[in-house]
């Protein structure tokens, strides 16, 4: 994960010079999907901006953790 964050930070700073000072947060989560969920996941990503006008990322994330019985790490 460290390498992914480092390489993507480098790419962002090279590609989007206007994002001066960009950095990832310290913590992260990694989730996977099954092959049968690819279409649904693509549609979610395409509609994400509109979706988050109705429900914040934090609300959605906490609900996801709850549904999957994962304890949230508060920082």
PQR file with spaces between the fields and no chain letter, atoms N, CA, C, O and H, PARSE charges and radii, in Angstrom:
ATOM       1  N    UNK     1       0.830   -1.187    0.000 -0.4000 1.5000
ATOM       2  CA   UNK     1       0.000    0.000    0.000 -0.0000 2.0000
ATOM       3  C    UNK     1       0.877    1.253    0.000  0.5500 1.7000
ATOM       4  O    UNK     1       0.565    2.249   -0.653 -0.5500 1.4000
ATOM       5  N    UNK     2       1.977    1.178    0.746 -0.4000 1.5000
ATOM       6  CA   UNK     2       2.890    2.326    0.802 -0.0000 2.0000
ATOM       7  C    UNK     2       3.389    2.691   -0.598  0.5500 1.7000
ATOM       8  O    UNK     2       3.445    3.867   -0.958 -0.5500 1.4000
ATOM       9  H    UNK     2       2.230    0.369    1.276  0.4000 1.0000
ATOM      10  N    UNK     3       3.748    1.682   -1.374 -0.4000 1.5000
ATOM      11  CA   UNK     3       4.258    1.935   -2.730 -0.0000 2.0000
ATOM      12  C    UNK     3       3.159    2.520   -3.625  0.5500 1.7000
ATOM      13  O    UNK     3       3.407    3.448   -4.396 -0.5500 1.4000
ATOM      14  H    UNK     3       3.702    0.727   -1.081  0.4000 1.0000
ATOM      15  N    UNK     4       1.953    1.974   -3.518 -0.4000 1.5000
ATOM      16  CA   UNK     4       0.835    2.471   -4.312 -0.0000 2.0000
ATOM      17  C    UNK     4       0.563    3.937   -3.999  0.5500 1.7000
ATOM      18  O    UNK     4       0.384    4.748   -4.908 -0.5500 1.4000
ATOM      19  H    UNK     4       1.752    1.220   -2.892  0.4000 1.0000
ATOM      20  N    UNK     5       0.532    4.277   -2.710 -0.4000 1.5000
ATOM      21  CA   UNK     5       0.297    5.661   -2.320 -0.0000 2.0000
ATOM      22  C    UNK     5       1.431    6.565   -2.815  0.5500 1.7000
ATOM      23  O    UNK     5       1.184    7.678   -3.281 -0.5500 1.4000
ATOM      24  H    UNK     5       0.677    3.618   -1.972  0.4000 1.0000
ATOM      25  N    UNK     6       2.669    6.083   -2.712 -0.4000 1.5000
ATOM      26  CA   UNK     6       3.815    6.881   -3.156 -0.0000 2.0000
ATOM      27  C    UNK     6       3.808    7.122   -4.657  0.5500 1.7000
ATOM      28  O    UNK     6       3.998    8.249   -5.114 -0.5500 1.4000
ATOM      29  H    UNK     6       2.870    5.180   -2.334  0.4000 1.0000
ATOM      30  N    UNK     7       3.587    6.048   -5.429 -0.4000 1.5000
ATOM      31  CA   UNK     7       3.575    6.180   -6.887 -0.0000 2.0000
ATOM      32  C    UNK     7       2.401    7.028   -7.364  0.5500 1.7000
ATOM      33  O    UNK     7       2.548    7.827   -8.289 -0.5500 1.4000
ATOM      34  H    UNK     7       3.432    5.132   -5.057  0.4000 1.0000
ATOM      35  N    UNK     8       1.239    6.859   -6.739 -0.4000 1.5000
ATOM      36  CA   UNK     8       0.082    7.651   -7.165 -0.0000 2.0000
ATOM      37  C    UNK     8       0.252    9.118   -6.786  0.5500 1.7000
ATOM      38  O    UNK     8      -0.197    9.995   -7.525 -0.5500 1.4000
ATOM      39  H    UNK     8       1.120    6.210   -5.988  0.4000 1.0000
ATOM      40  N    UNK     9       0.885    9.405   -5.660 -0.4000 1.5000
ATOM      41  CA   UNK     9       1.173   10.796   -5.280 -0.0000 2.0000
ATOM      42  C    UNK     9       2.101   11.444   -6.294  0.5500 1.7000
ATOM      43  O    UNK     9       1.905   12.596   -6.682 -0.5500 1.4000
ATOM      44  H    UNK     9       1.250    8.693   -5.060  0.4000 1.0000
ATOM      45  N    UNK    10       3.111   10.700   -6.720 -0.4000 1.5000
ATOM      46  CA   UNK    10       4.037   11.199   -7.724 -0.0000 2.0000
ATOM      47  C    UNK    10       3.306   11.490   -9.034  0.5500 1.7000
ATOM      48  O    UNK    10       3.508   12.539   -9.646 -0.5500 1.4000
ATOM      49  H    UNK    10       3.270    9.764   -6.405  0.4000 1.0000
ATOM      50  N    UNK    11       2.465   10.564   -9.454 -0.4000 1.5000
ATOM      51  CA   UNK    11       1.702   10.732  -10.693 -0.0000 2.0000
ATOM      52  C    UNK    11       0.795   11.959  -10.613  0.5500 1.7000
ATOM      53  O    UNK    11       0.732   12.753  -11.551 -0.5500 1.4000
ATOM      54  H    UNK    11       2.301    9.712   -8.958  0.4000 1.0000
ATOM      55  N    UNK    12       0.100   12.107   -9.497 -0.4000 1.5000
ATOM      56  CA   UNK    12      -0.819   13.244   -9.327 -0.0000 2.0000
ATOM      57  C    UNK    12      -0.045   14.559   -9.381  0.5500 1.7000
ATOM      58  O    UNK    12      -0.474   15.504  -10.043 -0.5500 1.4000
ATOM      59  H    UNK    12       0.151   11.462   -8.735  0.4000 1.0000
ATOM      60  N    UNK    13       1.083   14.624   -8.692 -0.4000 1.5000
ATOM      61  CA   UNK    13       1.840   15.877   -8.682 -0.0000 2.0000
ATOM      62  C    UNK    13       2.416   16.210  -10.059  0.5500 1.7000
ATOM      63  O    UNK    13       2.555   17.384  -10.404 -0.5500 1.4000
ATOM      64  H    UNK    13       1.432   13.857   -8.154  0.4000 1.0000
ATOM      65  N    UNK    14       2.750   15.188  -10.844 -0.4000 1.5000
ATOM      66  CA   UNK    14       3.257   15.427  -12.197 -0.0000 2.0000
ATOM      67  C    UNK    14       2.137   15.785  -13.169  0.5500 1.7000
ATOM      68  O    UNK    14       2.308   16.643  -14.035 -0.5500 1.4000
ATOM      69  H    UNK    14       2.636   14.235  -10.563  0.4000 1.0000
ATOM      70  N    UNK    15       1.001   15.130  -13.023 -0.4000 1.5000
ATOM      71  CA   UNK    15      -0.107   15.294  -13.966 -0.0000 2.0000
ATOM      72  C    UNK    15      -0.963   16.520  -13.653  0.5500 1.7000
ATOM      73  O    UNK    15      -1.495   17.147  -14.569 -0.5500 1.4000
ATOM      74  H    UNK    15       0.862   14.434  -12.320  0.4000 1.0000
ATOM      75  N    UNK    16      -1.101   16.868  -12.382 -0.4000 1.5000
ATOM      76  CA   UNK    16      -1.988   17.951  -11.949 -0.0000 2.0000
ATOM      77  C    UNK    16      -1.196   18.938  -11.096  0.5500 1.7000
ATOM      78  O    UNK    16      -1.290   18.931   -9.868 -0.5500 1.4000
ATOM      79  H    UNK    16      -0.669   16.359  -11.638  0.4000 1.0000
ATOM      80  N    UNK    17      -0.432   19.767  -11.749 -0.4000 1.5000
ATOM      81  CA   UNK    17       0.442   20.714  -11.049 -0.0000 2.0000
ATOM      82  C    UNK    17      -0.337   21.637  -10.108  0.5500 1.7000
ATOM      83  O    UNK    17       0.215   22.117   -9.118 -0.5500 1.4000
ATOM      84  H    UNK    17      -0.355   19.773  -12.746  0.4000 1.0000
ATOM      85  N    UNK    18      -1.608   21.885  -10.408 -0.4000 1.5000
ATOM      86  CA   UNK    18      -2.437   22.771   -9.580 -0.0000 2.0000
ATOM      87  C    UNK    18      -2.785   22.191   -8.222  0.5500 1.7000
ATOM      88  O    UNK    18      -3.271   22.913   -7.352 -0.5500 1.4000
ATOM      89  H    UNK    18      -2.056   21.494  -11.212  0.4000 1.0000
ATOM      90  N    UNK    19      -2.549   20.909   -8.023 -0.4000 1.5000
ATOM      91  CA   UNK    19      -2.846   20.271   -6.737 -0.0000 2.0000
ATOM      92  C    UNK    19      -1.613   20.304   -5.837  0.5500 1.7000
ATOM      93  O    UNK    19      -1.246   19.295   -5.235 -0.5500 1.4000
ATOM      94  H    UNK    19      -2.154   20.322   -8.730  0.4000 1.0000
ATOM      95  N    UNK    20      -0.994   21.448   -5.755 -0.4000 1.5000
ATOM      96  CA   UNK    20       0.202   21.617   -4.940 -0.0000 2.0000
ATOM      97  C    UNK    20      -0.088   21.211   -3.495  0.5500 1.7000
ATOM      98  O    UNK    20      -1.081   21.639   -2.907 -0.5500 1.4000
ATOM      99  H    UNK    20      -1.292   22.267   -6.244  0.4000 1.0000
ATOM     100  N    UNK    21       0.772   20.398   -2.943 -0.4000 1.5000
ATOM     101  CA   UNK    21       0.598   19.985   -1.556 -0.0000 2.0000
ATOM     102  C    UNK    21      -0.319   18.793   -1.374  0.5500 1.7000
ATOM     103  O    UNK    21      -0.695   18.472   -0.247 -0.5500 1.4000
ATOM     104  H    UNK    21       1.579   20.050   -3.421  0.4000 1.0000
ATOM     105  N    UNK    22      -0.690   18.125   -2.469 -0.4000 1.5000
ATOM     106  CA   UNK    22      -1.559   16.954   -2.356 -0.0000 2.0000
ATOM     107  C    UNK    22      -0.880   15.868   -1.523  0.5500 1.7000
ATOM     108  O    UNK    22       0.320   15.630   -1.662 -0.5500 1.4000
ATOM     109  H    UNK    22      -0.385   18.385   -3.385  0.4000 1.0000
ATOM     110  N    UNK    23      -1.645   15.219   -0.668 -0.4000 1.5000
ATOM     111  CA   UNK    23      -1.132   14.057    0.064 -0.0000 2.0000
ATOM     112  C    UNK    23      -2.300   13.162    0.463  0.5500 1.7000
ATOM     113  O    UNK    23      -3.424   13.625    0.653 -0.5500 1.4000
ATOM     114  H    UNK    23      -2.620   15.413   -0.555  0.4000 1.0000
ATOM     115  N    UNK    24      -2.012   11.895    0.584 -0.4000 1.5000
ATOM     116  CA   UNK    24      -3.014   10.930    1.029 -0.0000 2.0000
ATOM     117  C    UNK    24      -3.123   10.992    2.542  0.5500 1.7000
ATOM     118  O    UNK    24      -2.195   11.429    3.222 -0.5500 1.4000
ATOM     119  H    UNK    24      -1.098   11.519    0.430  0.4000 1.0000
ATOM     120  N    UNK    25      -4.257   10.555    3.063 -0.4000 1.5000
ATOM     121  CA   UNK    25      -4.421   10.464    4.507 -0.0000 2.0000
ATOM     122  C    UNK    25      -3.553    9.324    5.037  0.5500 1.7000
ATOM     123  O    UNK    25      -3.104    8.477    4.265 -0.5500 1.4000
ATOM     124  H    UNK    25      -5.011   10.200    2.510  0.4000 1.0000
ATOM     125  N    UNK    26      -3.315    9.298    6.339 -0.4000 1.5000
ATOM     126  CA   UNK    26      -2.452    8.277    6.930 -0.0000 2.0000
ATOM     127  C    UNK    26      -3.064    6.888    6.862  0.5500 1.7000
ATOM     128  O    UNK    26      -2.372    5.922    6.540 -0.5500 1.4000
ATOM     129  H    UNK    26      -3.679    9.986    6.966  0.4000 1.0000
ATOM     130  N    UNK    27      -4.334    6.777    7.156 -0.4000 1.5000
ATOM     131  CA   UNK    27      -4.999    5.471    7.204 -0.0000 2.0000
ATOM     132  C    UNK    27      -5.609    5.132    5.847  0.5500 1.7000
ATOM     133  O    UNK    27      -5.762    6.007    4.994 -0.5500 1.4000
ATOM     134  H    UNK    27      -4.896    7.562    7.418  0.4000 1.0000
ATOM     135  N    UNK    28      -5.948    3.892    5.654 -0.4000 1.5000
ATOM     136  CA   UNK    28      -6.571    3.458    4.403 -0.0000 2.0000
ATOM     137  C    UNK    28      -7.344    2.167    4.635  0.5500 1.7000
ATOM     138  O    UNK    28      -7.153    1.481    5.639 -0.5500 1.4000
ATOM     139  H    UNK    28      -5.824    3.181    6.346  0.4000 1.0000
ATOM     140  N    UNK    29      -8.197    1.858    3.713 -0.4000 1.5000
ATOM     141  CA   UNK    29      -8.924    0.591    3.715 -0.0000 2.0000
ATOM     142  C    UNK    29      -8.816   -0.017    2.336  0.5500 1.7000
ATOM     143  O    UNK    29      -8.741    0.702    1.341 -0.5500 1.4000
ATOM     144  H    UNK    29      -8.352    2.415    2.897  0.4000 1.0000
ATOM     145  N    UNK    30      -8.809   -1.312    2.271 -0.4000 1.5000
ATOM     146  CA   UNK    30      -8.746   -2.005    0.983 -0.0000 2.0000
ATOM     147  C    UNK    30      -9.866   -3.031    0.936  0.5500 1.7000
ATOM     148  O    UNK    30     -10.035   -3.825    1.862 -0.5500 1.4000
ATOM     149  H    UNK    30      -8.871   -1.896    3.080  0.4000 1.0000
ATOM     150  N    UNK    31     -10.620   -3.006   -0.137 -0.4000 1.5000
ATOM     151  CA   UNK    31     -11.750   -3.905   -0.287 -0.0000 2.0000
ATOM     152  C    UNK    31     -11.707   -4.512   -1.680  0.5500 1.7000
ATOM     153  O    UNK    31     -11.146   -3.923   -2.604 -0.5500 1.4000
ATOM     154  H    UNK    31     -10.483   -2.361   -0.889  0.4000 1.0000
ATOM     155  N    UNK    32     -12.283   -5.653   -1.824 -0.4000 1.5000
ATOM     156  CA   UNK    32     -12.313   -6.289   -3.140 -0.0000 2.0000
ATOM     157  C    UNK    32     -13.759   -6.582   -3.531  0.5500 1.7000
ATOM     158  O    UNK    32     -14.666   -6.569   -2.699 -0.5500 1.4000
ATOM     159  H    UNK    32     -12.740   -6.131   -1.073  0.4000 1.0000
ATOM     160  N    UNK    33     -13.942   -6.843   -4.810 -0.4000 1.5000
ATOM     161  CA   UNK    33     -15.260   -7.220   -5.312 -0.0000 2.0000
ATOM     162  C    UNK    33     -15.109   -8.493   -6.118  0.5500 1.7000
ATOM     163  O    UNK    33     -14.021   -8.827   -6.588 -0.5500 1.4000
ATOM     164  H    UNK    33     -13.205   -6.854   -5.486  0.4000 1.0000
ATOM     165  N    UNK    34     -16.216   -9.198   -6.271 -0.4000 1.5000
ATOM     166  CA   UNK    34     -16.218  -10.379   -7.111 -0.0000 2.0000
ATOM     167  C    UNK    34     -16.455   -9.999   -8.560  0.5500 1.7000
ATOM     168  O    UNK    34     -16.931   -8.903   -8.857 -0.5500 1.4000
ATOM     169  H    UNK    34     -17.100   -8.927   -5.890  0.4000 1.0000
ATOM     170  N    UNK    35     -16.124  -10.903   -9.450 -0.4000 1.5000
ATOM     171  CA   UNK    35     -16.283  -10.659  -10.887 -0.0000 2.0000
ATOM     172  C    UNK    35     -17.720  -10.254  -11.225  0.5500 1.7000
ATOM     173  O    UNK    35     -17.937   -9.405  -12.090 -0.5500 1.4000
ATOM     174  H    UNK    35     -15.737  -11.793   -9.209  0.4000 1.0000
ATOM     175  N    UNK    36     -18.685  -10.847  -10.558 -0.4000 1.5000
ATOM     176  CA   UNK    36     -20.084  -10.547  -10.854 -0.0000 2.0000
ATOM     177  C    UNK    36     -20.487   -9.127  -10.454  0.5500 1.7000
ATOM     178  O    UNK    36     -21.550   -8.653  -10.855 -0.5500 1.4000
ATOM     179  H    UNK    36     -18.509  -11.537   -9.855  0.4000 1.0000
ATOM     180  N    UNK    37     -19.657   -8.450   -9.673 -0.4000 1.5000
ATOM     181  CA   UNK    37     -19.974   -7.097   -9.213 -0.0000 2.0000
ATOM     182  C    UNK    37     -19.282   -5.991  -10.014  0.5500 1.7000
ATOM     183  O    UNK    37     -19.400   -4.815   -9.670 -0.5500 1.4000
ATOM     184  H    UNK    37     -18.794   -8.835   -9.347  0.4000 1.0000
ATOM     185  N    UNK    38     -18.570   -6.354  -11.065 -0.4000 1.5000
ATOM     186  CA   UNK    38     -17.817   -5.353  -11.827 -0.0000 2.0000
ATOM     187  C    UNK    38     -18.732   -4.285  -12.423  0.5500 1.7000
ATOM     188  O    UNK    38     -18.461   -3.093  -12.278 -0.5500 1.4000
ATOM     189  H    UNK    38     -18.474   -7.310  -11.344  0.4000 1.0000
ATOM     190  N    UNK    39     -19.802   -4.692  -13.084 -0.4000 1.5000
ATOM     191  CA   UNK    39     -20.724   -3.725  -13.686 -0.0000 2.0000
ATOM     192  C    UNK    39     -21.339   -2.791  -12.660  0.5500 1.7000
ATOM     193  O    UNK    39     -21.414   -1.582  -12.880 -0.5500 1.4000
ATOM     194  H    UNK    39     -20.022   -5.661  -13.201  0.4000 1.0000
ATOM     195  N    UNK    40     -21.775   -3.344  -11.547 -0.4000 1.5000
ATOM     196  CA   UNK    40     -22.375   -2.541  -10.482 -0.0000 2.0000
ATOM     197  C    UNK    40     -21.346   -1.554   -9.913  0.5500 1.7000
ATOM     198  O    UNK    40     -21.687   -0.413   -9.603 -0.5500 1.4000
ATOM     199  H    UNK    40     -21.714   -4.326  -11.368  0.4000 1.0000
ATOM     200  N    UNK    41     -20.115   -1.986   -9.780 -0.4000 1.5000
ATOM     201  CA   UNK    41     -19.063   -1.132   -9.248 -0.0000 2.0000
ATOM     202  C    UNK    41     -18.740    0.017  -10.212  0.5500 1.7000
ATOM     203  O    UNK    41     -18.541    1.154   -9.784 -0.5500 1.4000
ATOM     204  H    UNK    41     -19.839   -2.913  -10.031  0.4000 1.0000
ATOM     205  N    UNK    42     -18.691   -0.285  -11.495 -0.4000 1.5000
ATOM     206  CA   UNK    42     -18.443    0.762  -12.493 -0.0000 2.0000
ATOM     207  C    UNK    42     -19.563    1.802  -12.458  0.5500 1.7000
ATOM     208  O    UNK    42     -19.296    3.003  -12.502 -0.5500 1.4000
ATOM     209  H    UNK    42     -18.853   -1.209  -11.842  0.4000 1.0000
ATOM     210  N    UNK    43     -20.815    1.344  -12.378 -0.4000 1.5000
ATOM     211  CA   UNK    43     -21.943    2.288  -12.309 -0.0000 2.0000
ATOM     212  C    UNK    43     -21.871    3.141  -11.051  0.5500 1.7000
ATOM     213  O    UNK    43     -22.164    4.336  -11.089 -0.5500 1.4000
ATOM     214  H    UNK    43     -21.032    0.368  -12.342  0.4000 1.0000
ATOM     215  N    UNK    44     -21.481    2.529   -9.937 -0.4000 1.5000
ATOM     216  CA   UNK    44     -21.345    3.282   -8.688 -0.0000 2.0000
ATOM     217  C    UNK    44     -20.301    4.395   -8.851  0.5500 1.7000
ATOM     218  O    UNK    44     -20.543    5.539   -8.466 -0.5500 1.4000
ATOM     219  H    UNK    44     -21.243    1.558   -9.906  0.4000 1.0000
ATOM     220  N    UNK    45     -19.153    4.056   -9.418 -0.4000 1.5000
ATOM     221  CA   UNK    45     -18.087    5.049   -9.607 -0.0000 2.0000
ATOM     222  C    UNK    45     -18.553    6.167  -10.533  0.5500 1.7000
ATOM     223  O    UNK    45     -18.283    7.339  -10.273 -0.5500 1.4000
ATOM     224  H    UNK    45     -18.956    3.127   -9.731  0.4000 1.0000
ATOM     225  N    UNK    46     -19.245    5.816  -11.602 -0.4000 1.5000
ATOM     226  CA   UNK    46     -19.726    6.822  -12.548 -0.0000 2.0000
ATOM     227  C    UNK    46     -20.729    7.771  -11.908  0.5500 1.7000
ATOM     228  O    UNK    46     -20.794    8.941  -12.286 -0.5500 1.4000
ATOM     229  H    UNK    46     -19.464    4.864  -11.813  0.4000 1.0000
ATOM     230  N    UNK    47     -21.500    7.298  -10.963 -0.4000 1.5000
ATOM     231  CA   UNK    47     -22.551    8.111  -10.319 -0.0000 2.0000
ATOM     232  C    UNK    47     -22.147    8.625   -8.938  0.5500 1.7000
ATOM     233  O    UNK    47     -22.965    9.205   -8.224 -0.5500 1.4000
ATOM     234  H    UNK    47     -21.448    6.347  -10.657  0.4000 1.0000
ATOM     235  N    UNK    48     -20.903    8.414   -8.569 -0.4000 1.5000
ATOM     236  CA   UNK    48     -20.458    8.717   -7.215 -0.0000 2.0000
ATOM     237  C    UNK    48     -20.649   10.182   -6.830  0.5500 1.7000
ATOM     238  O    UNK    48     -21.084   10.464   -5.713 -0.5500 1.4000
ATOM     239  H    UNK    48     -20.238    7.943   -9.149  0.4000 1.0000
ATOM     240  N    UNK    49     -20.342   11.102   -7.707 -0.4000 1.5000
ATOM     241  CA   UNK    49     -20.468   12.525   -7.381 -0.0000 2.0000
ATOM     242  C    UNK    49     -21.917   12.877   -7.008  0.5500 1.7000
ATOM     243  O    UNK    49     -22.154   13.565   -6.014 -0.5500 1.4000
ATOM     244  H    UNK    49     -19.988   10.873   -8.614  0.4000 1.0000
ATOM     245  N    UNK    50     -22.868   12.411   -7.796 -0.4000 1.5000
ATOM     246  CA   UNK    50     -24.287   12.676   -7.503 -0.0000 2.0000
ATOM     247  C    UNK    50     -24.711   11.931   -6.246  0.5500 1.7000
ATOM     248  O    UNK    50     -25.409   12.485   -5.397 -0.5500 1.4000
ATOM     249  H    UNK    50     -22.676   11.852   -8.603  0.4000 1.0000
ATOM     250  N    UNK    51     -24.294   10.686   -6.128 -0.4000 1.5000
ATOM     251  CA   UNK    51     -24.647    9.866   -4.970 -0.0000 2.0000
ATOM     252  C    UNK    51     -24.243   10.544   -3.665  0.5500 1.7000
ATOM     253  O    UNK    51     -25.004   10.534   -2.697 -0.5500 1.4000
ATOM     254  H    UNK    51     -23.727   10.236   -6.819  0.4000 1.0000
ATOM     255  N    UNK    52     -23.052   11.132   -3.636 -0.4000 1.5000
ATOM     256  CA   UNK    52     -22.562   11.729   -2.400 -0.0000 2.0000
ATOM     257  C    UNK    52     -23.155   13.106   -2.119  0.5500 1.7000
ATOM     258  O    UNK    52     -22.805   13.725   -1.114 -0.5500 1.4000
ATOM     259  H    UNK    52     -22.434   11.140   -4.423  0.4000 1.0000
ATOM     260  N    UNK    53     -24.032   13.595   -2.967 -0.4000 1.5000
ATOM     261  CA   UNK    53     -24.788   14.803   -2.613 -0.0000 2.0000
ATOM     262  C    UNK    53     -25.933   14.435   -1.674  0.5500 1.7000
ATOM     263  O    UNK    53     -26.459   15.289   -0.961 -0.5500 1.4000
ATOM     264  H    UNK    53     -24.317   13.093   -3.783  0.4000 1.0000
ATOM     265  N    UNK    54     -26.314   13.157   -1.678 -0.4000 1.5000
ATOM     266  CA   UNK    54     -27.416   12.688   -0.833 -0.0000 2.0000
ATOM     267  C    UNK    54     -26.930   11.971    0.424  0.5500 1.7000
ATOM     268  O    UNK    54     -27.605   11.992    1.453 -0.5500 1.4000
ATOM     269  H    UNK    54     -25.886   12.463   -2.257  0.4000 1.0000
ATOM     270  N    UNK    55     -25.779   11.348    0.343 -0.4000 1.5000
ATOM     271  CA   UNK    55     -25.220   10.594    1.458 -0.0000 2.0000
ATOM     272  C    UNK    55     -23.711   10.808    1.442  0.5500 1.7000
ATOM     273  O    UNK    55     -23.055   10.557    0.431 -0.5500 1.4000
ATOM     274  H    UNK    55     -25.231   11.332   -0.493  0.4000 1.0000
ATOM     275  N    UNK    56     -23.164   11.269    2.555 -0.4000 1.5000
ATOM     276  CA   UNK    56     -21.730   11.533    2.585 -0.0000 2.0000
ATOM     277  C    UNK    56     -20.947   10.224    2.509  0.5500 1.7000
ATOM     278  O    UNK    56     -21.469    9.147    2.800 -0.5500 1.4000
ATOM     279  H    UNK    56     -23.697   11.473    3.377  0.4000 1.0000
ATOM     280  N    UNK    57     -19.684   10.348    2.110 -0.4000 1.5000
ATOM     281  CA   UNK    57     -18.822    9.179    2.077 -0.0000 2.0000
ATOM     282  C    UNK    57     -18.739    8.551    3.467  0.5500 1.7000
ATOM     283  O    UNK    57     -18.799    7.330    3.606 -0.5500 1.4000
ATOM     284  H    UNK    57     -19.261   11.222    1.874  0.4000 1.0000
ATOM     285  N    UNK    58     -18.600    9.390    4.491 -0.4000 1.5000
ATOM     286  CA   UNK    58     -18.485    8.873    5.854 -0.0000 2.0000
ATOM     287  C    UNK    58     -19.724    8.069    6.238  0.5500 1.7000
ATOM     288  O    UNK    58     -19.598    6.990    6.816 -0.5500 1.4000
ATOM     289  H    UNK    58     -18.551   10.382    4.378  0.4000 1.0000
ATOM     290  N    UNK    59     -20.919    8.574    5.929 -0.4000 1.5000
ATOM     291  CA   UNK    59     -22.151    7.851    6.240 -0.0000 2.0000
ATOM     292  C    UNK    59     -22.170    6.500    5.529  0.5500 1.7000
ATOM     293  O    UNK    59     -22.495    5.476    6.128 -0.5500 1.4000
ATOM     294  H    UNK    59     -21.021    9.451    5.460  0.4000 1.0000
ATOM     295  N    UNK    60     -21.821    6.511    4.257 -0.4000 1.5000
ATOM     296  CA   UNK    60     -21.821    5.286    3.460 -0.0000 2.0000
ATOM     297  C    UNK    60     -20.774    4.291    3.985  0.5500 1.7000
ATOM     298  O    UNK    60     -21.039    3.092    4.081 -0.5500 1.4000
ATOM     299  H    UNK    60     -21.557    7.344    3.770  0.4000 1.0000
ATOM     300  N    UNK    61     -19.601    4.796    4.317 -0.4000 1.5000
ATOM     301  CA   UNK    61     -18.526    3.940    4.806 -0.0000 2.0000
ATOM     302  C    UNK    61     -18.901    3.286    6.134  0.5500 1.7000
ATOM     303  O    UNK    61     -18.693    2.089    6.332 -0.5500 1.4000
ATOM     304  H    UNK    61     -19.386    5.770    4.239  0.4000 1.0000
ATOM     305  N    UNK    62     -19.458    4.092    7.041 -0.4000 1.5000
ATOM     306  CA   UNK    62     -19.872    3.531    8.342 -0.0000 2.0000
ATOM     307  C    UNK    62     -20.959    2.469    8.172  0.5500 1.7000
ATOM     308  O    UNK    62     -20.941    1.453    8.867 -0.5500 1.4000
ATOM     309  H    UNK    62     -19.627    5.064    6.881  0.4000 1.0000
ATOM     310  N    UNK    63     -21.891    2.690    7.267 -0.4000 1.5000
ATOM     311  CA   UNK    63     -22.934    1.704    6.984 -0.0000 2.0000
ATOM     312  C    UNK    63     -22.323    0.421    6.423  0.5500 1.7000
ATOM     313  O    UNK    63     -22.724   -0.679    6.803 -0.5500 1.4000
ATOM     314  H    UNK    63     -21.905    3.515    6.702  0.4000 1.0000
ATOM     315  N    UNK    64     -21.357    0.564    5.522 -0.4000 1.5000
ATOM     316  CA   UNK    64     -20.661   -0.589    4.953 -0.0000 2.0000
ATOM     317  C    UNK    64     -19.989   -1.403    6.054  0.5500 1.7000
ATOM     318  O    UNK    64     -20.119   -2.626    6.099 -0.5500 1.4000
ATOM     319  H    UNK    64     -21.032    1.457    5.214  0.4000 1.0000
ATOM     320  N    UNK    65     -19.270   -0.718    6.941 -0.4000 1.5000
ATOM     321  CA   UNK    65     -18.608   -1.410    8.044 -0.0000 2.0000
ATOM     322  C    UNK    65     -19.623   -2.124    8.928  0.5500 1.7000
ATOM     323  O    UNK    65     -19.403   -3.265    9.332 -0.5500 1.4000
ATOM     324  H    UNK    65     -19.164    0.276    6.905  0.4000 1.0000
ATOM     325  N    UNK    66     -20.712   -1.467    9.223 -0.4000 1.5000
ATOM     326  CA   UNK    66     -21.757   -2.059   10.061 -0.0000 2.0000
ATOM     327  C    UNK    66     -22.346   -3.318    9.419  0.5500 1.7000
ATOM     328  O    UNK    66     -22.473   -4.351   10.076 -0.5500 1.4000
ATOM     329  H    UNK    66     -20.890   -0.539    8.895  0.4000 1.0000
ATOM     330  N    UNK    67     -22.701   -3.231    8.153 -0.4000 1.5000
ATOM     331  CA   UNK    67     -23.297   -4.357    7.435 -0.0000 2.0000
ATOM     332  C    UNK    67     -22.362   -5.568    7.442  0.5500 1.7000
ATOM     333  O    UNK    67     -22.815   -6.709    7.537 -0.5500 1.4000
ATOM     334  H    UNK    67     -22.598   -2.391    7.619  0.4000 1.0000
ATOM     335  N    UNK    68     -21.060   -5.312    7.341 -0.4000 1.5000
ATOM     336  CA   UNK    68     -20.084   -6.398    7.271 -0.0000 2.0000
ATOM     337  C    UNK    68     -19.441   -6.707    8.617  0.5500 1.7000
ATOM     338  O    UNK    68     -18.441   -7.421    8.692 -0.5500 1.4000
ATOM     339  H    UNK    68     -20.692   -4.385    7.263  0.4000 1.0000
ATOM     340  N    UNK    69     -20.034   -6.155    9.688 -0.4000 1.5000
ATOM     341  CA   UNK    69     -19.586   -6.414   11.061 -0.0000 2.0000
ATOM     342  C    UNK    69     -18.090   -6.134   11.235  0.5500 1.7000
ATOM     343  O    UNK    69     -17.354   -6.934   11.812 -0.5500 1.4000
ATOM     344  H    UNK    69     -20.847   -5.575    9.627  0.4000 1.0000
ATOM     345  N    UNK    70     -17.663   -4.975   10.720 -0.4000 1.5000
ATOM     346  CA   UNK    70     -16.272   -4.551   10.842 -0.0000 2.0000
ATOM     347  C    UNK    70     -16.237   -3.361   11.798  0.5500 1.7000
ATOM     348  O    UNK    70     -16.978   -2.393   11.625 -0.5500 1.4000
ATOM     349  H    UNK    70     -18.261   -4.325   10.252  0.4000 1.0000
ATOM     350  N    UNK    71     -15.382   -3.440   12.793 -0.4000 1.5000
ATOM     351  CA   UNK    71     -15.283   -2.353   13.773 -0.0000 2.0000
ATOM     352  C    UNK    71     -14.519   -1.183   13.170  0.5500 1.7000
ATOM     353  O    UNK    71     -13.443   -1.363   12.599 -0.5500 1.4000
ATOM     354  H    UNK    71     -14.780   -4.227   12.934  0.4000 1.0000
ATOM     355  N    UNK    72     -15.079    0.012   13.299 -0.4000 1.5000
ATOM     356  CA   UNK    72     -14.426    1.220   12.776 -0.0000 2.0000
ATOM     357  C    UNK    72     -13.267    1.591   13.687  0.5500 1.7000
ATOM     358  O    UNK    72     -13.360    1.497   14.911 -0.5500 1.4000
ATOM     359  H    UNK    72     -15.953    0.158   13.762  0.4000 1.0000
ATOM     360  N    UNK    73     -12.173    2.016   13.061 -0.4000 1.5000
ATOM     361  CA   UNK    73     -11.014    2.498   13.811 -0.0000 2.0000
ATOM     362  C    UNK    73     -11.090    4.010   13.828  0.5500 1.7000
ATOM     363  O    UNK    73     -10.860    4.662   12.809 -0.5500 1.4000
ATOM     364  H    UNK    73     -12.098    2.092   12.067  0.4000 1.0000
ATOM     365  N    UNK    74     -11.411    4.566   14.979 -0.4000 1.5000
ATOM     366  CA   UNK    74     -11.577    6.015   15.108 -0.0000 2.0000
ATOM     367  C    UNK    74     -10.231    6.687   15.322  0.5500 1.7000
ATOM     368  O    UNK    74      -9.456    6.276   16.186 -0.5500 1.4000
ATOM     369  H    UNK    74     -11.597    4.036   15.807  0.4000 1.0000
ATOM     370  N    UNK    75      -9.955    7.722   14.534 -0.4000 1.5000
ATOM     371  CA   UNK    75      -8.723    8.516   14.702 -0.0000 2.0000
ATOM     372  C    UNK    75      -9.084    9.970   14.673  0.5500 1.7000
ATOM     373  O    UNK    75      -8.207   10.826   14.796 -0.5500 1.4000
ATOM     374  H    UNK    75     -10.585    8.056   13.833  0.4000 1.0000
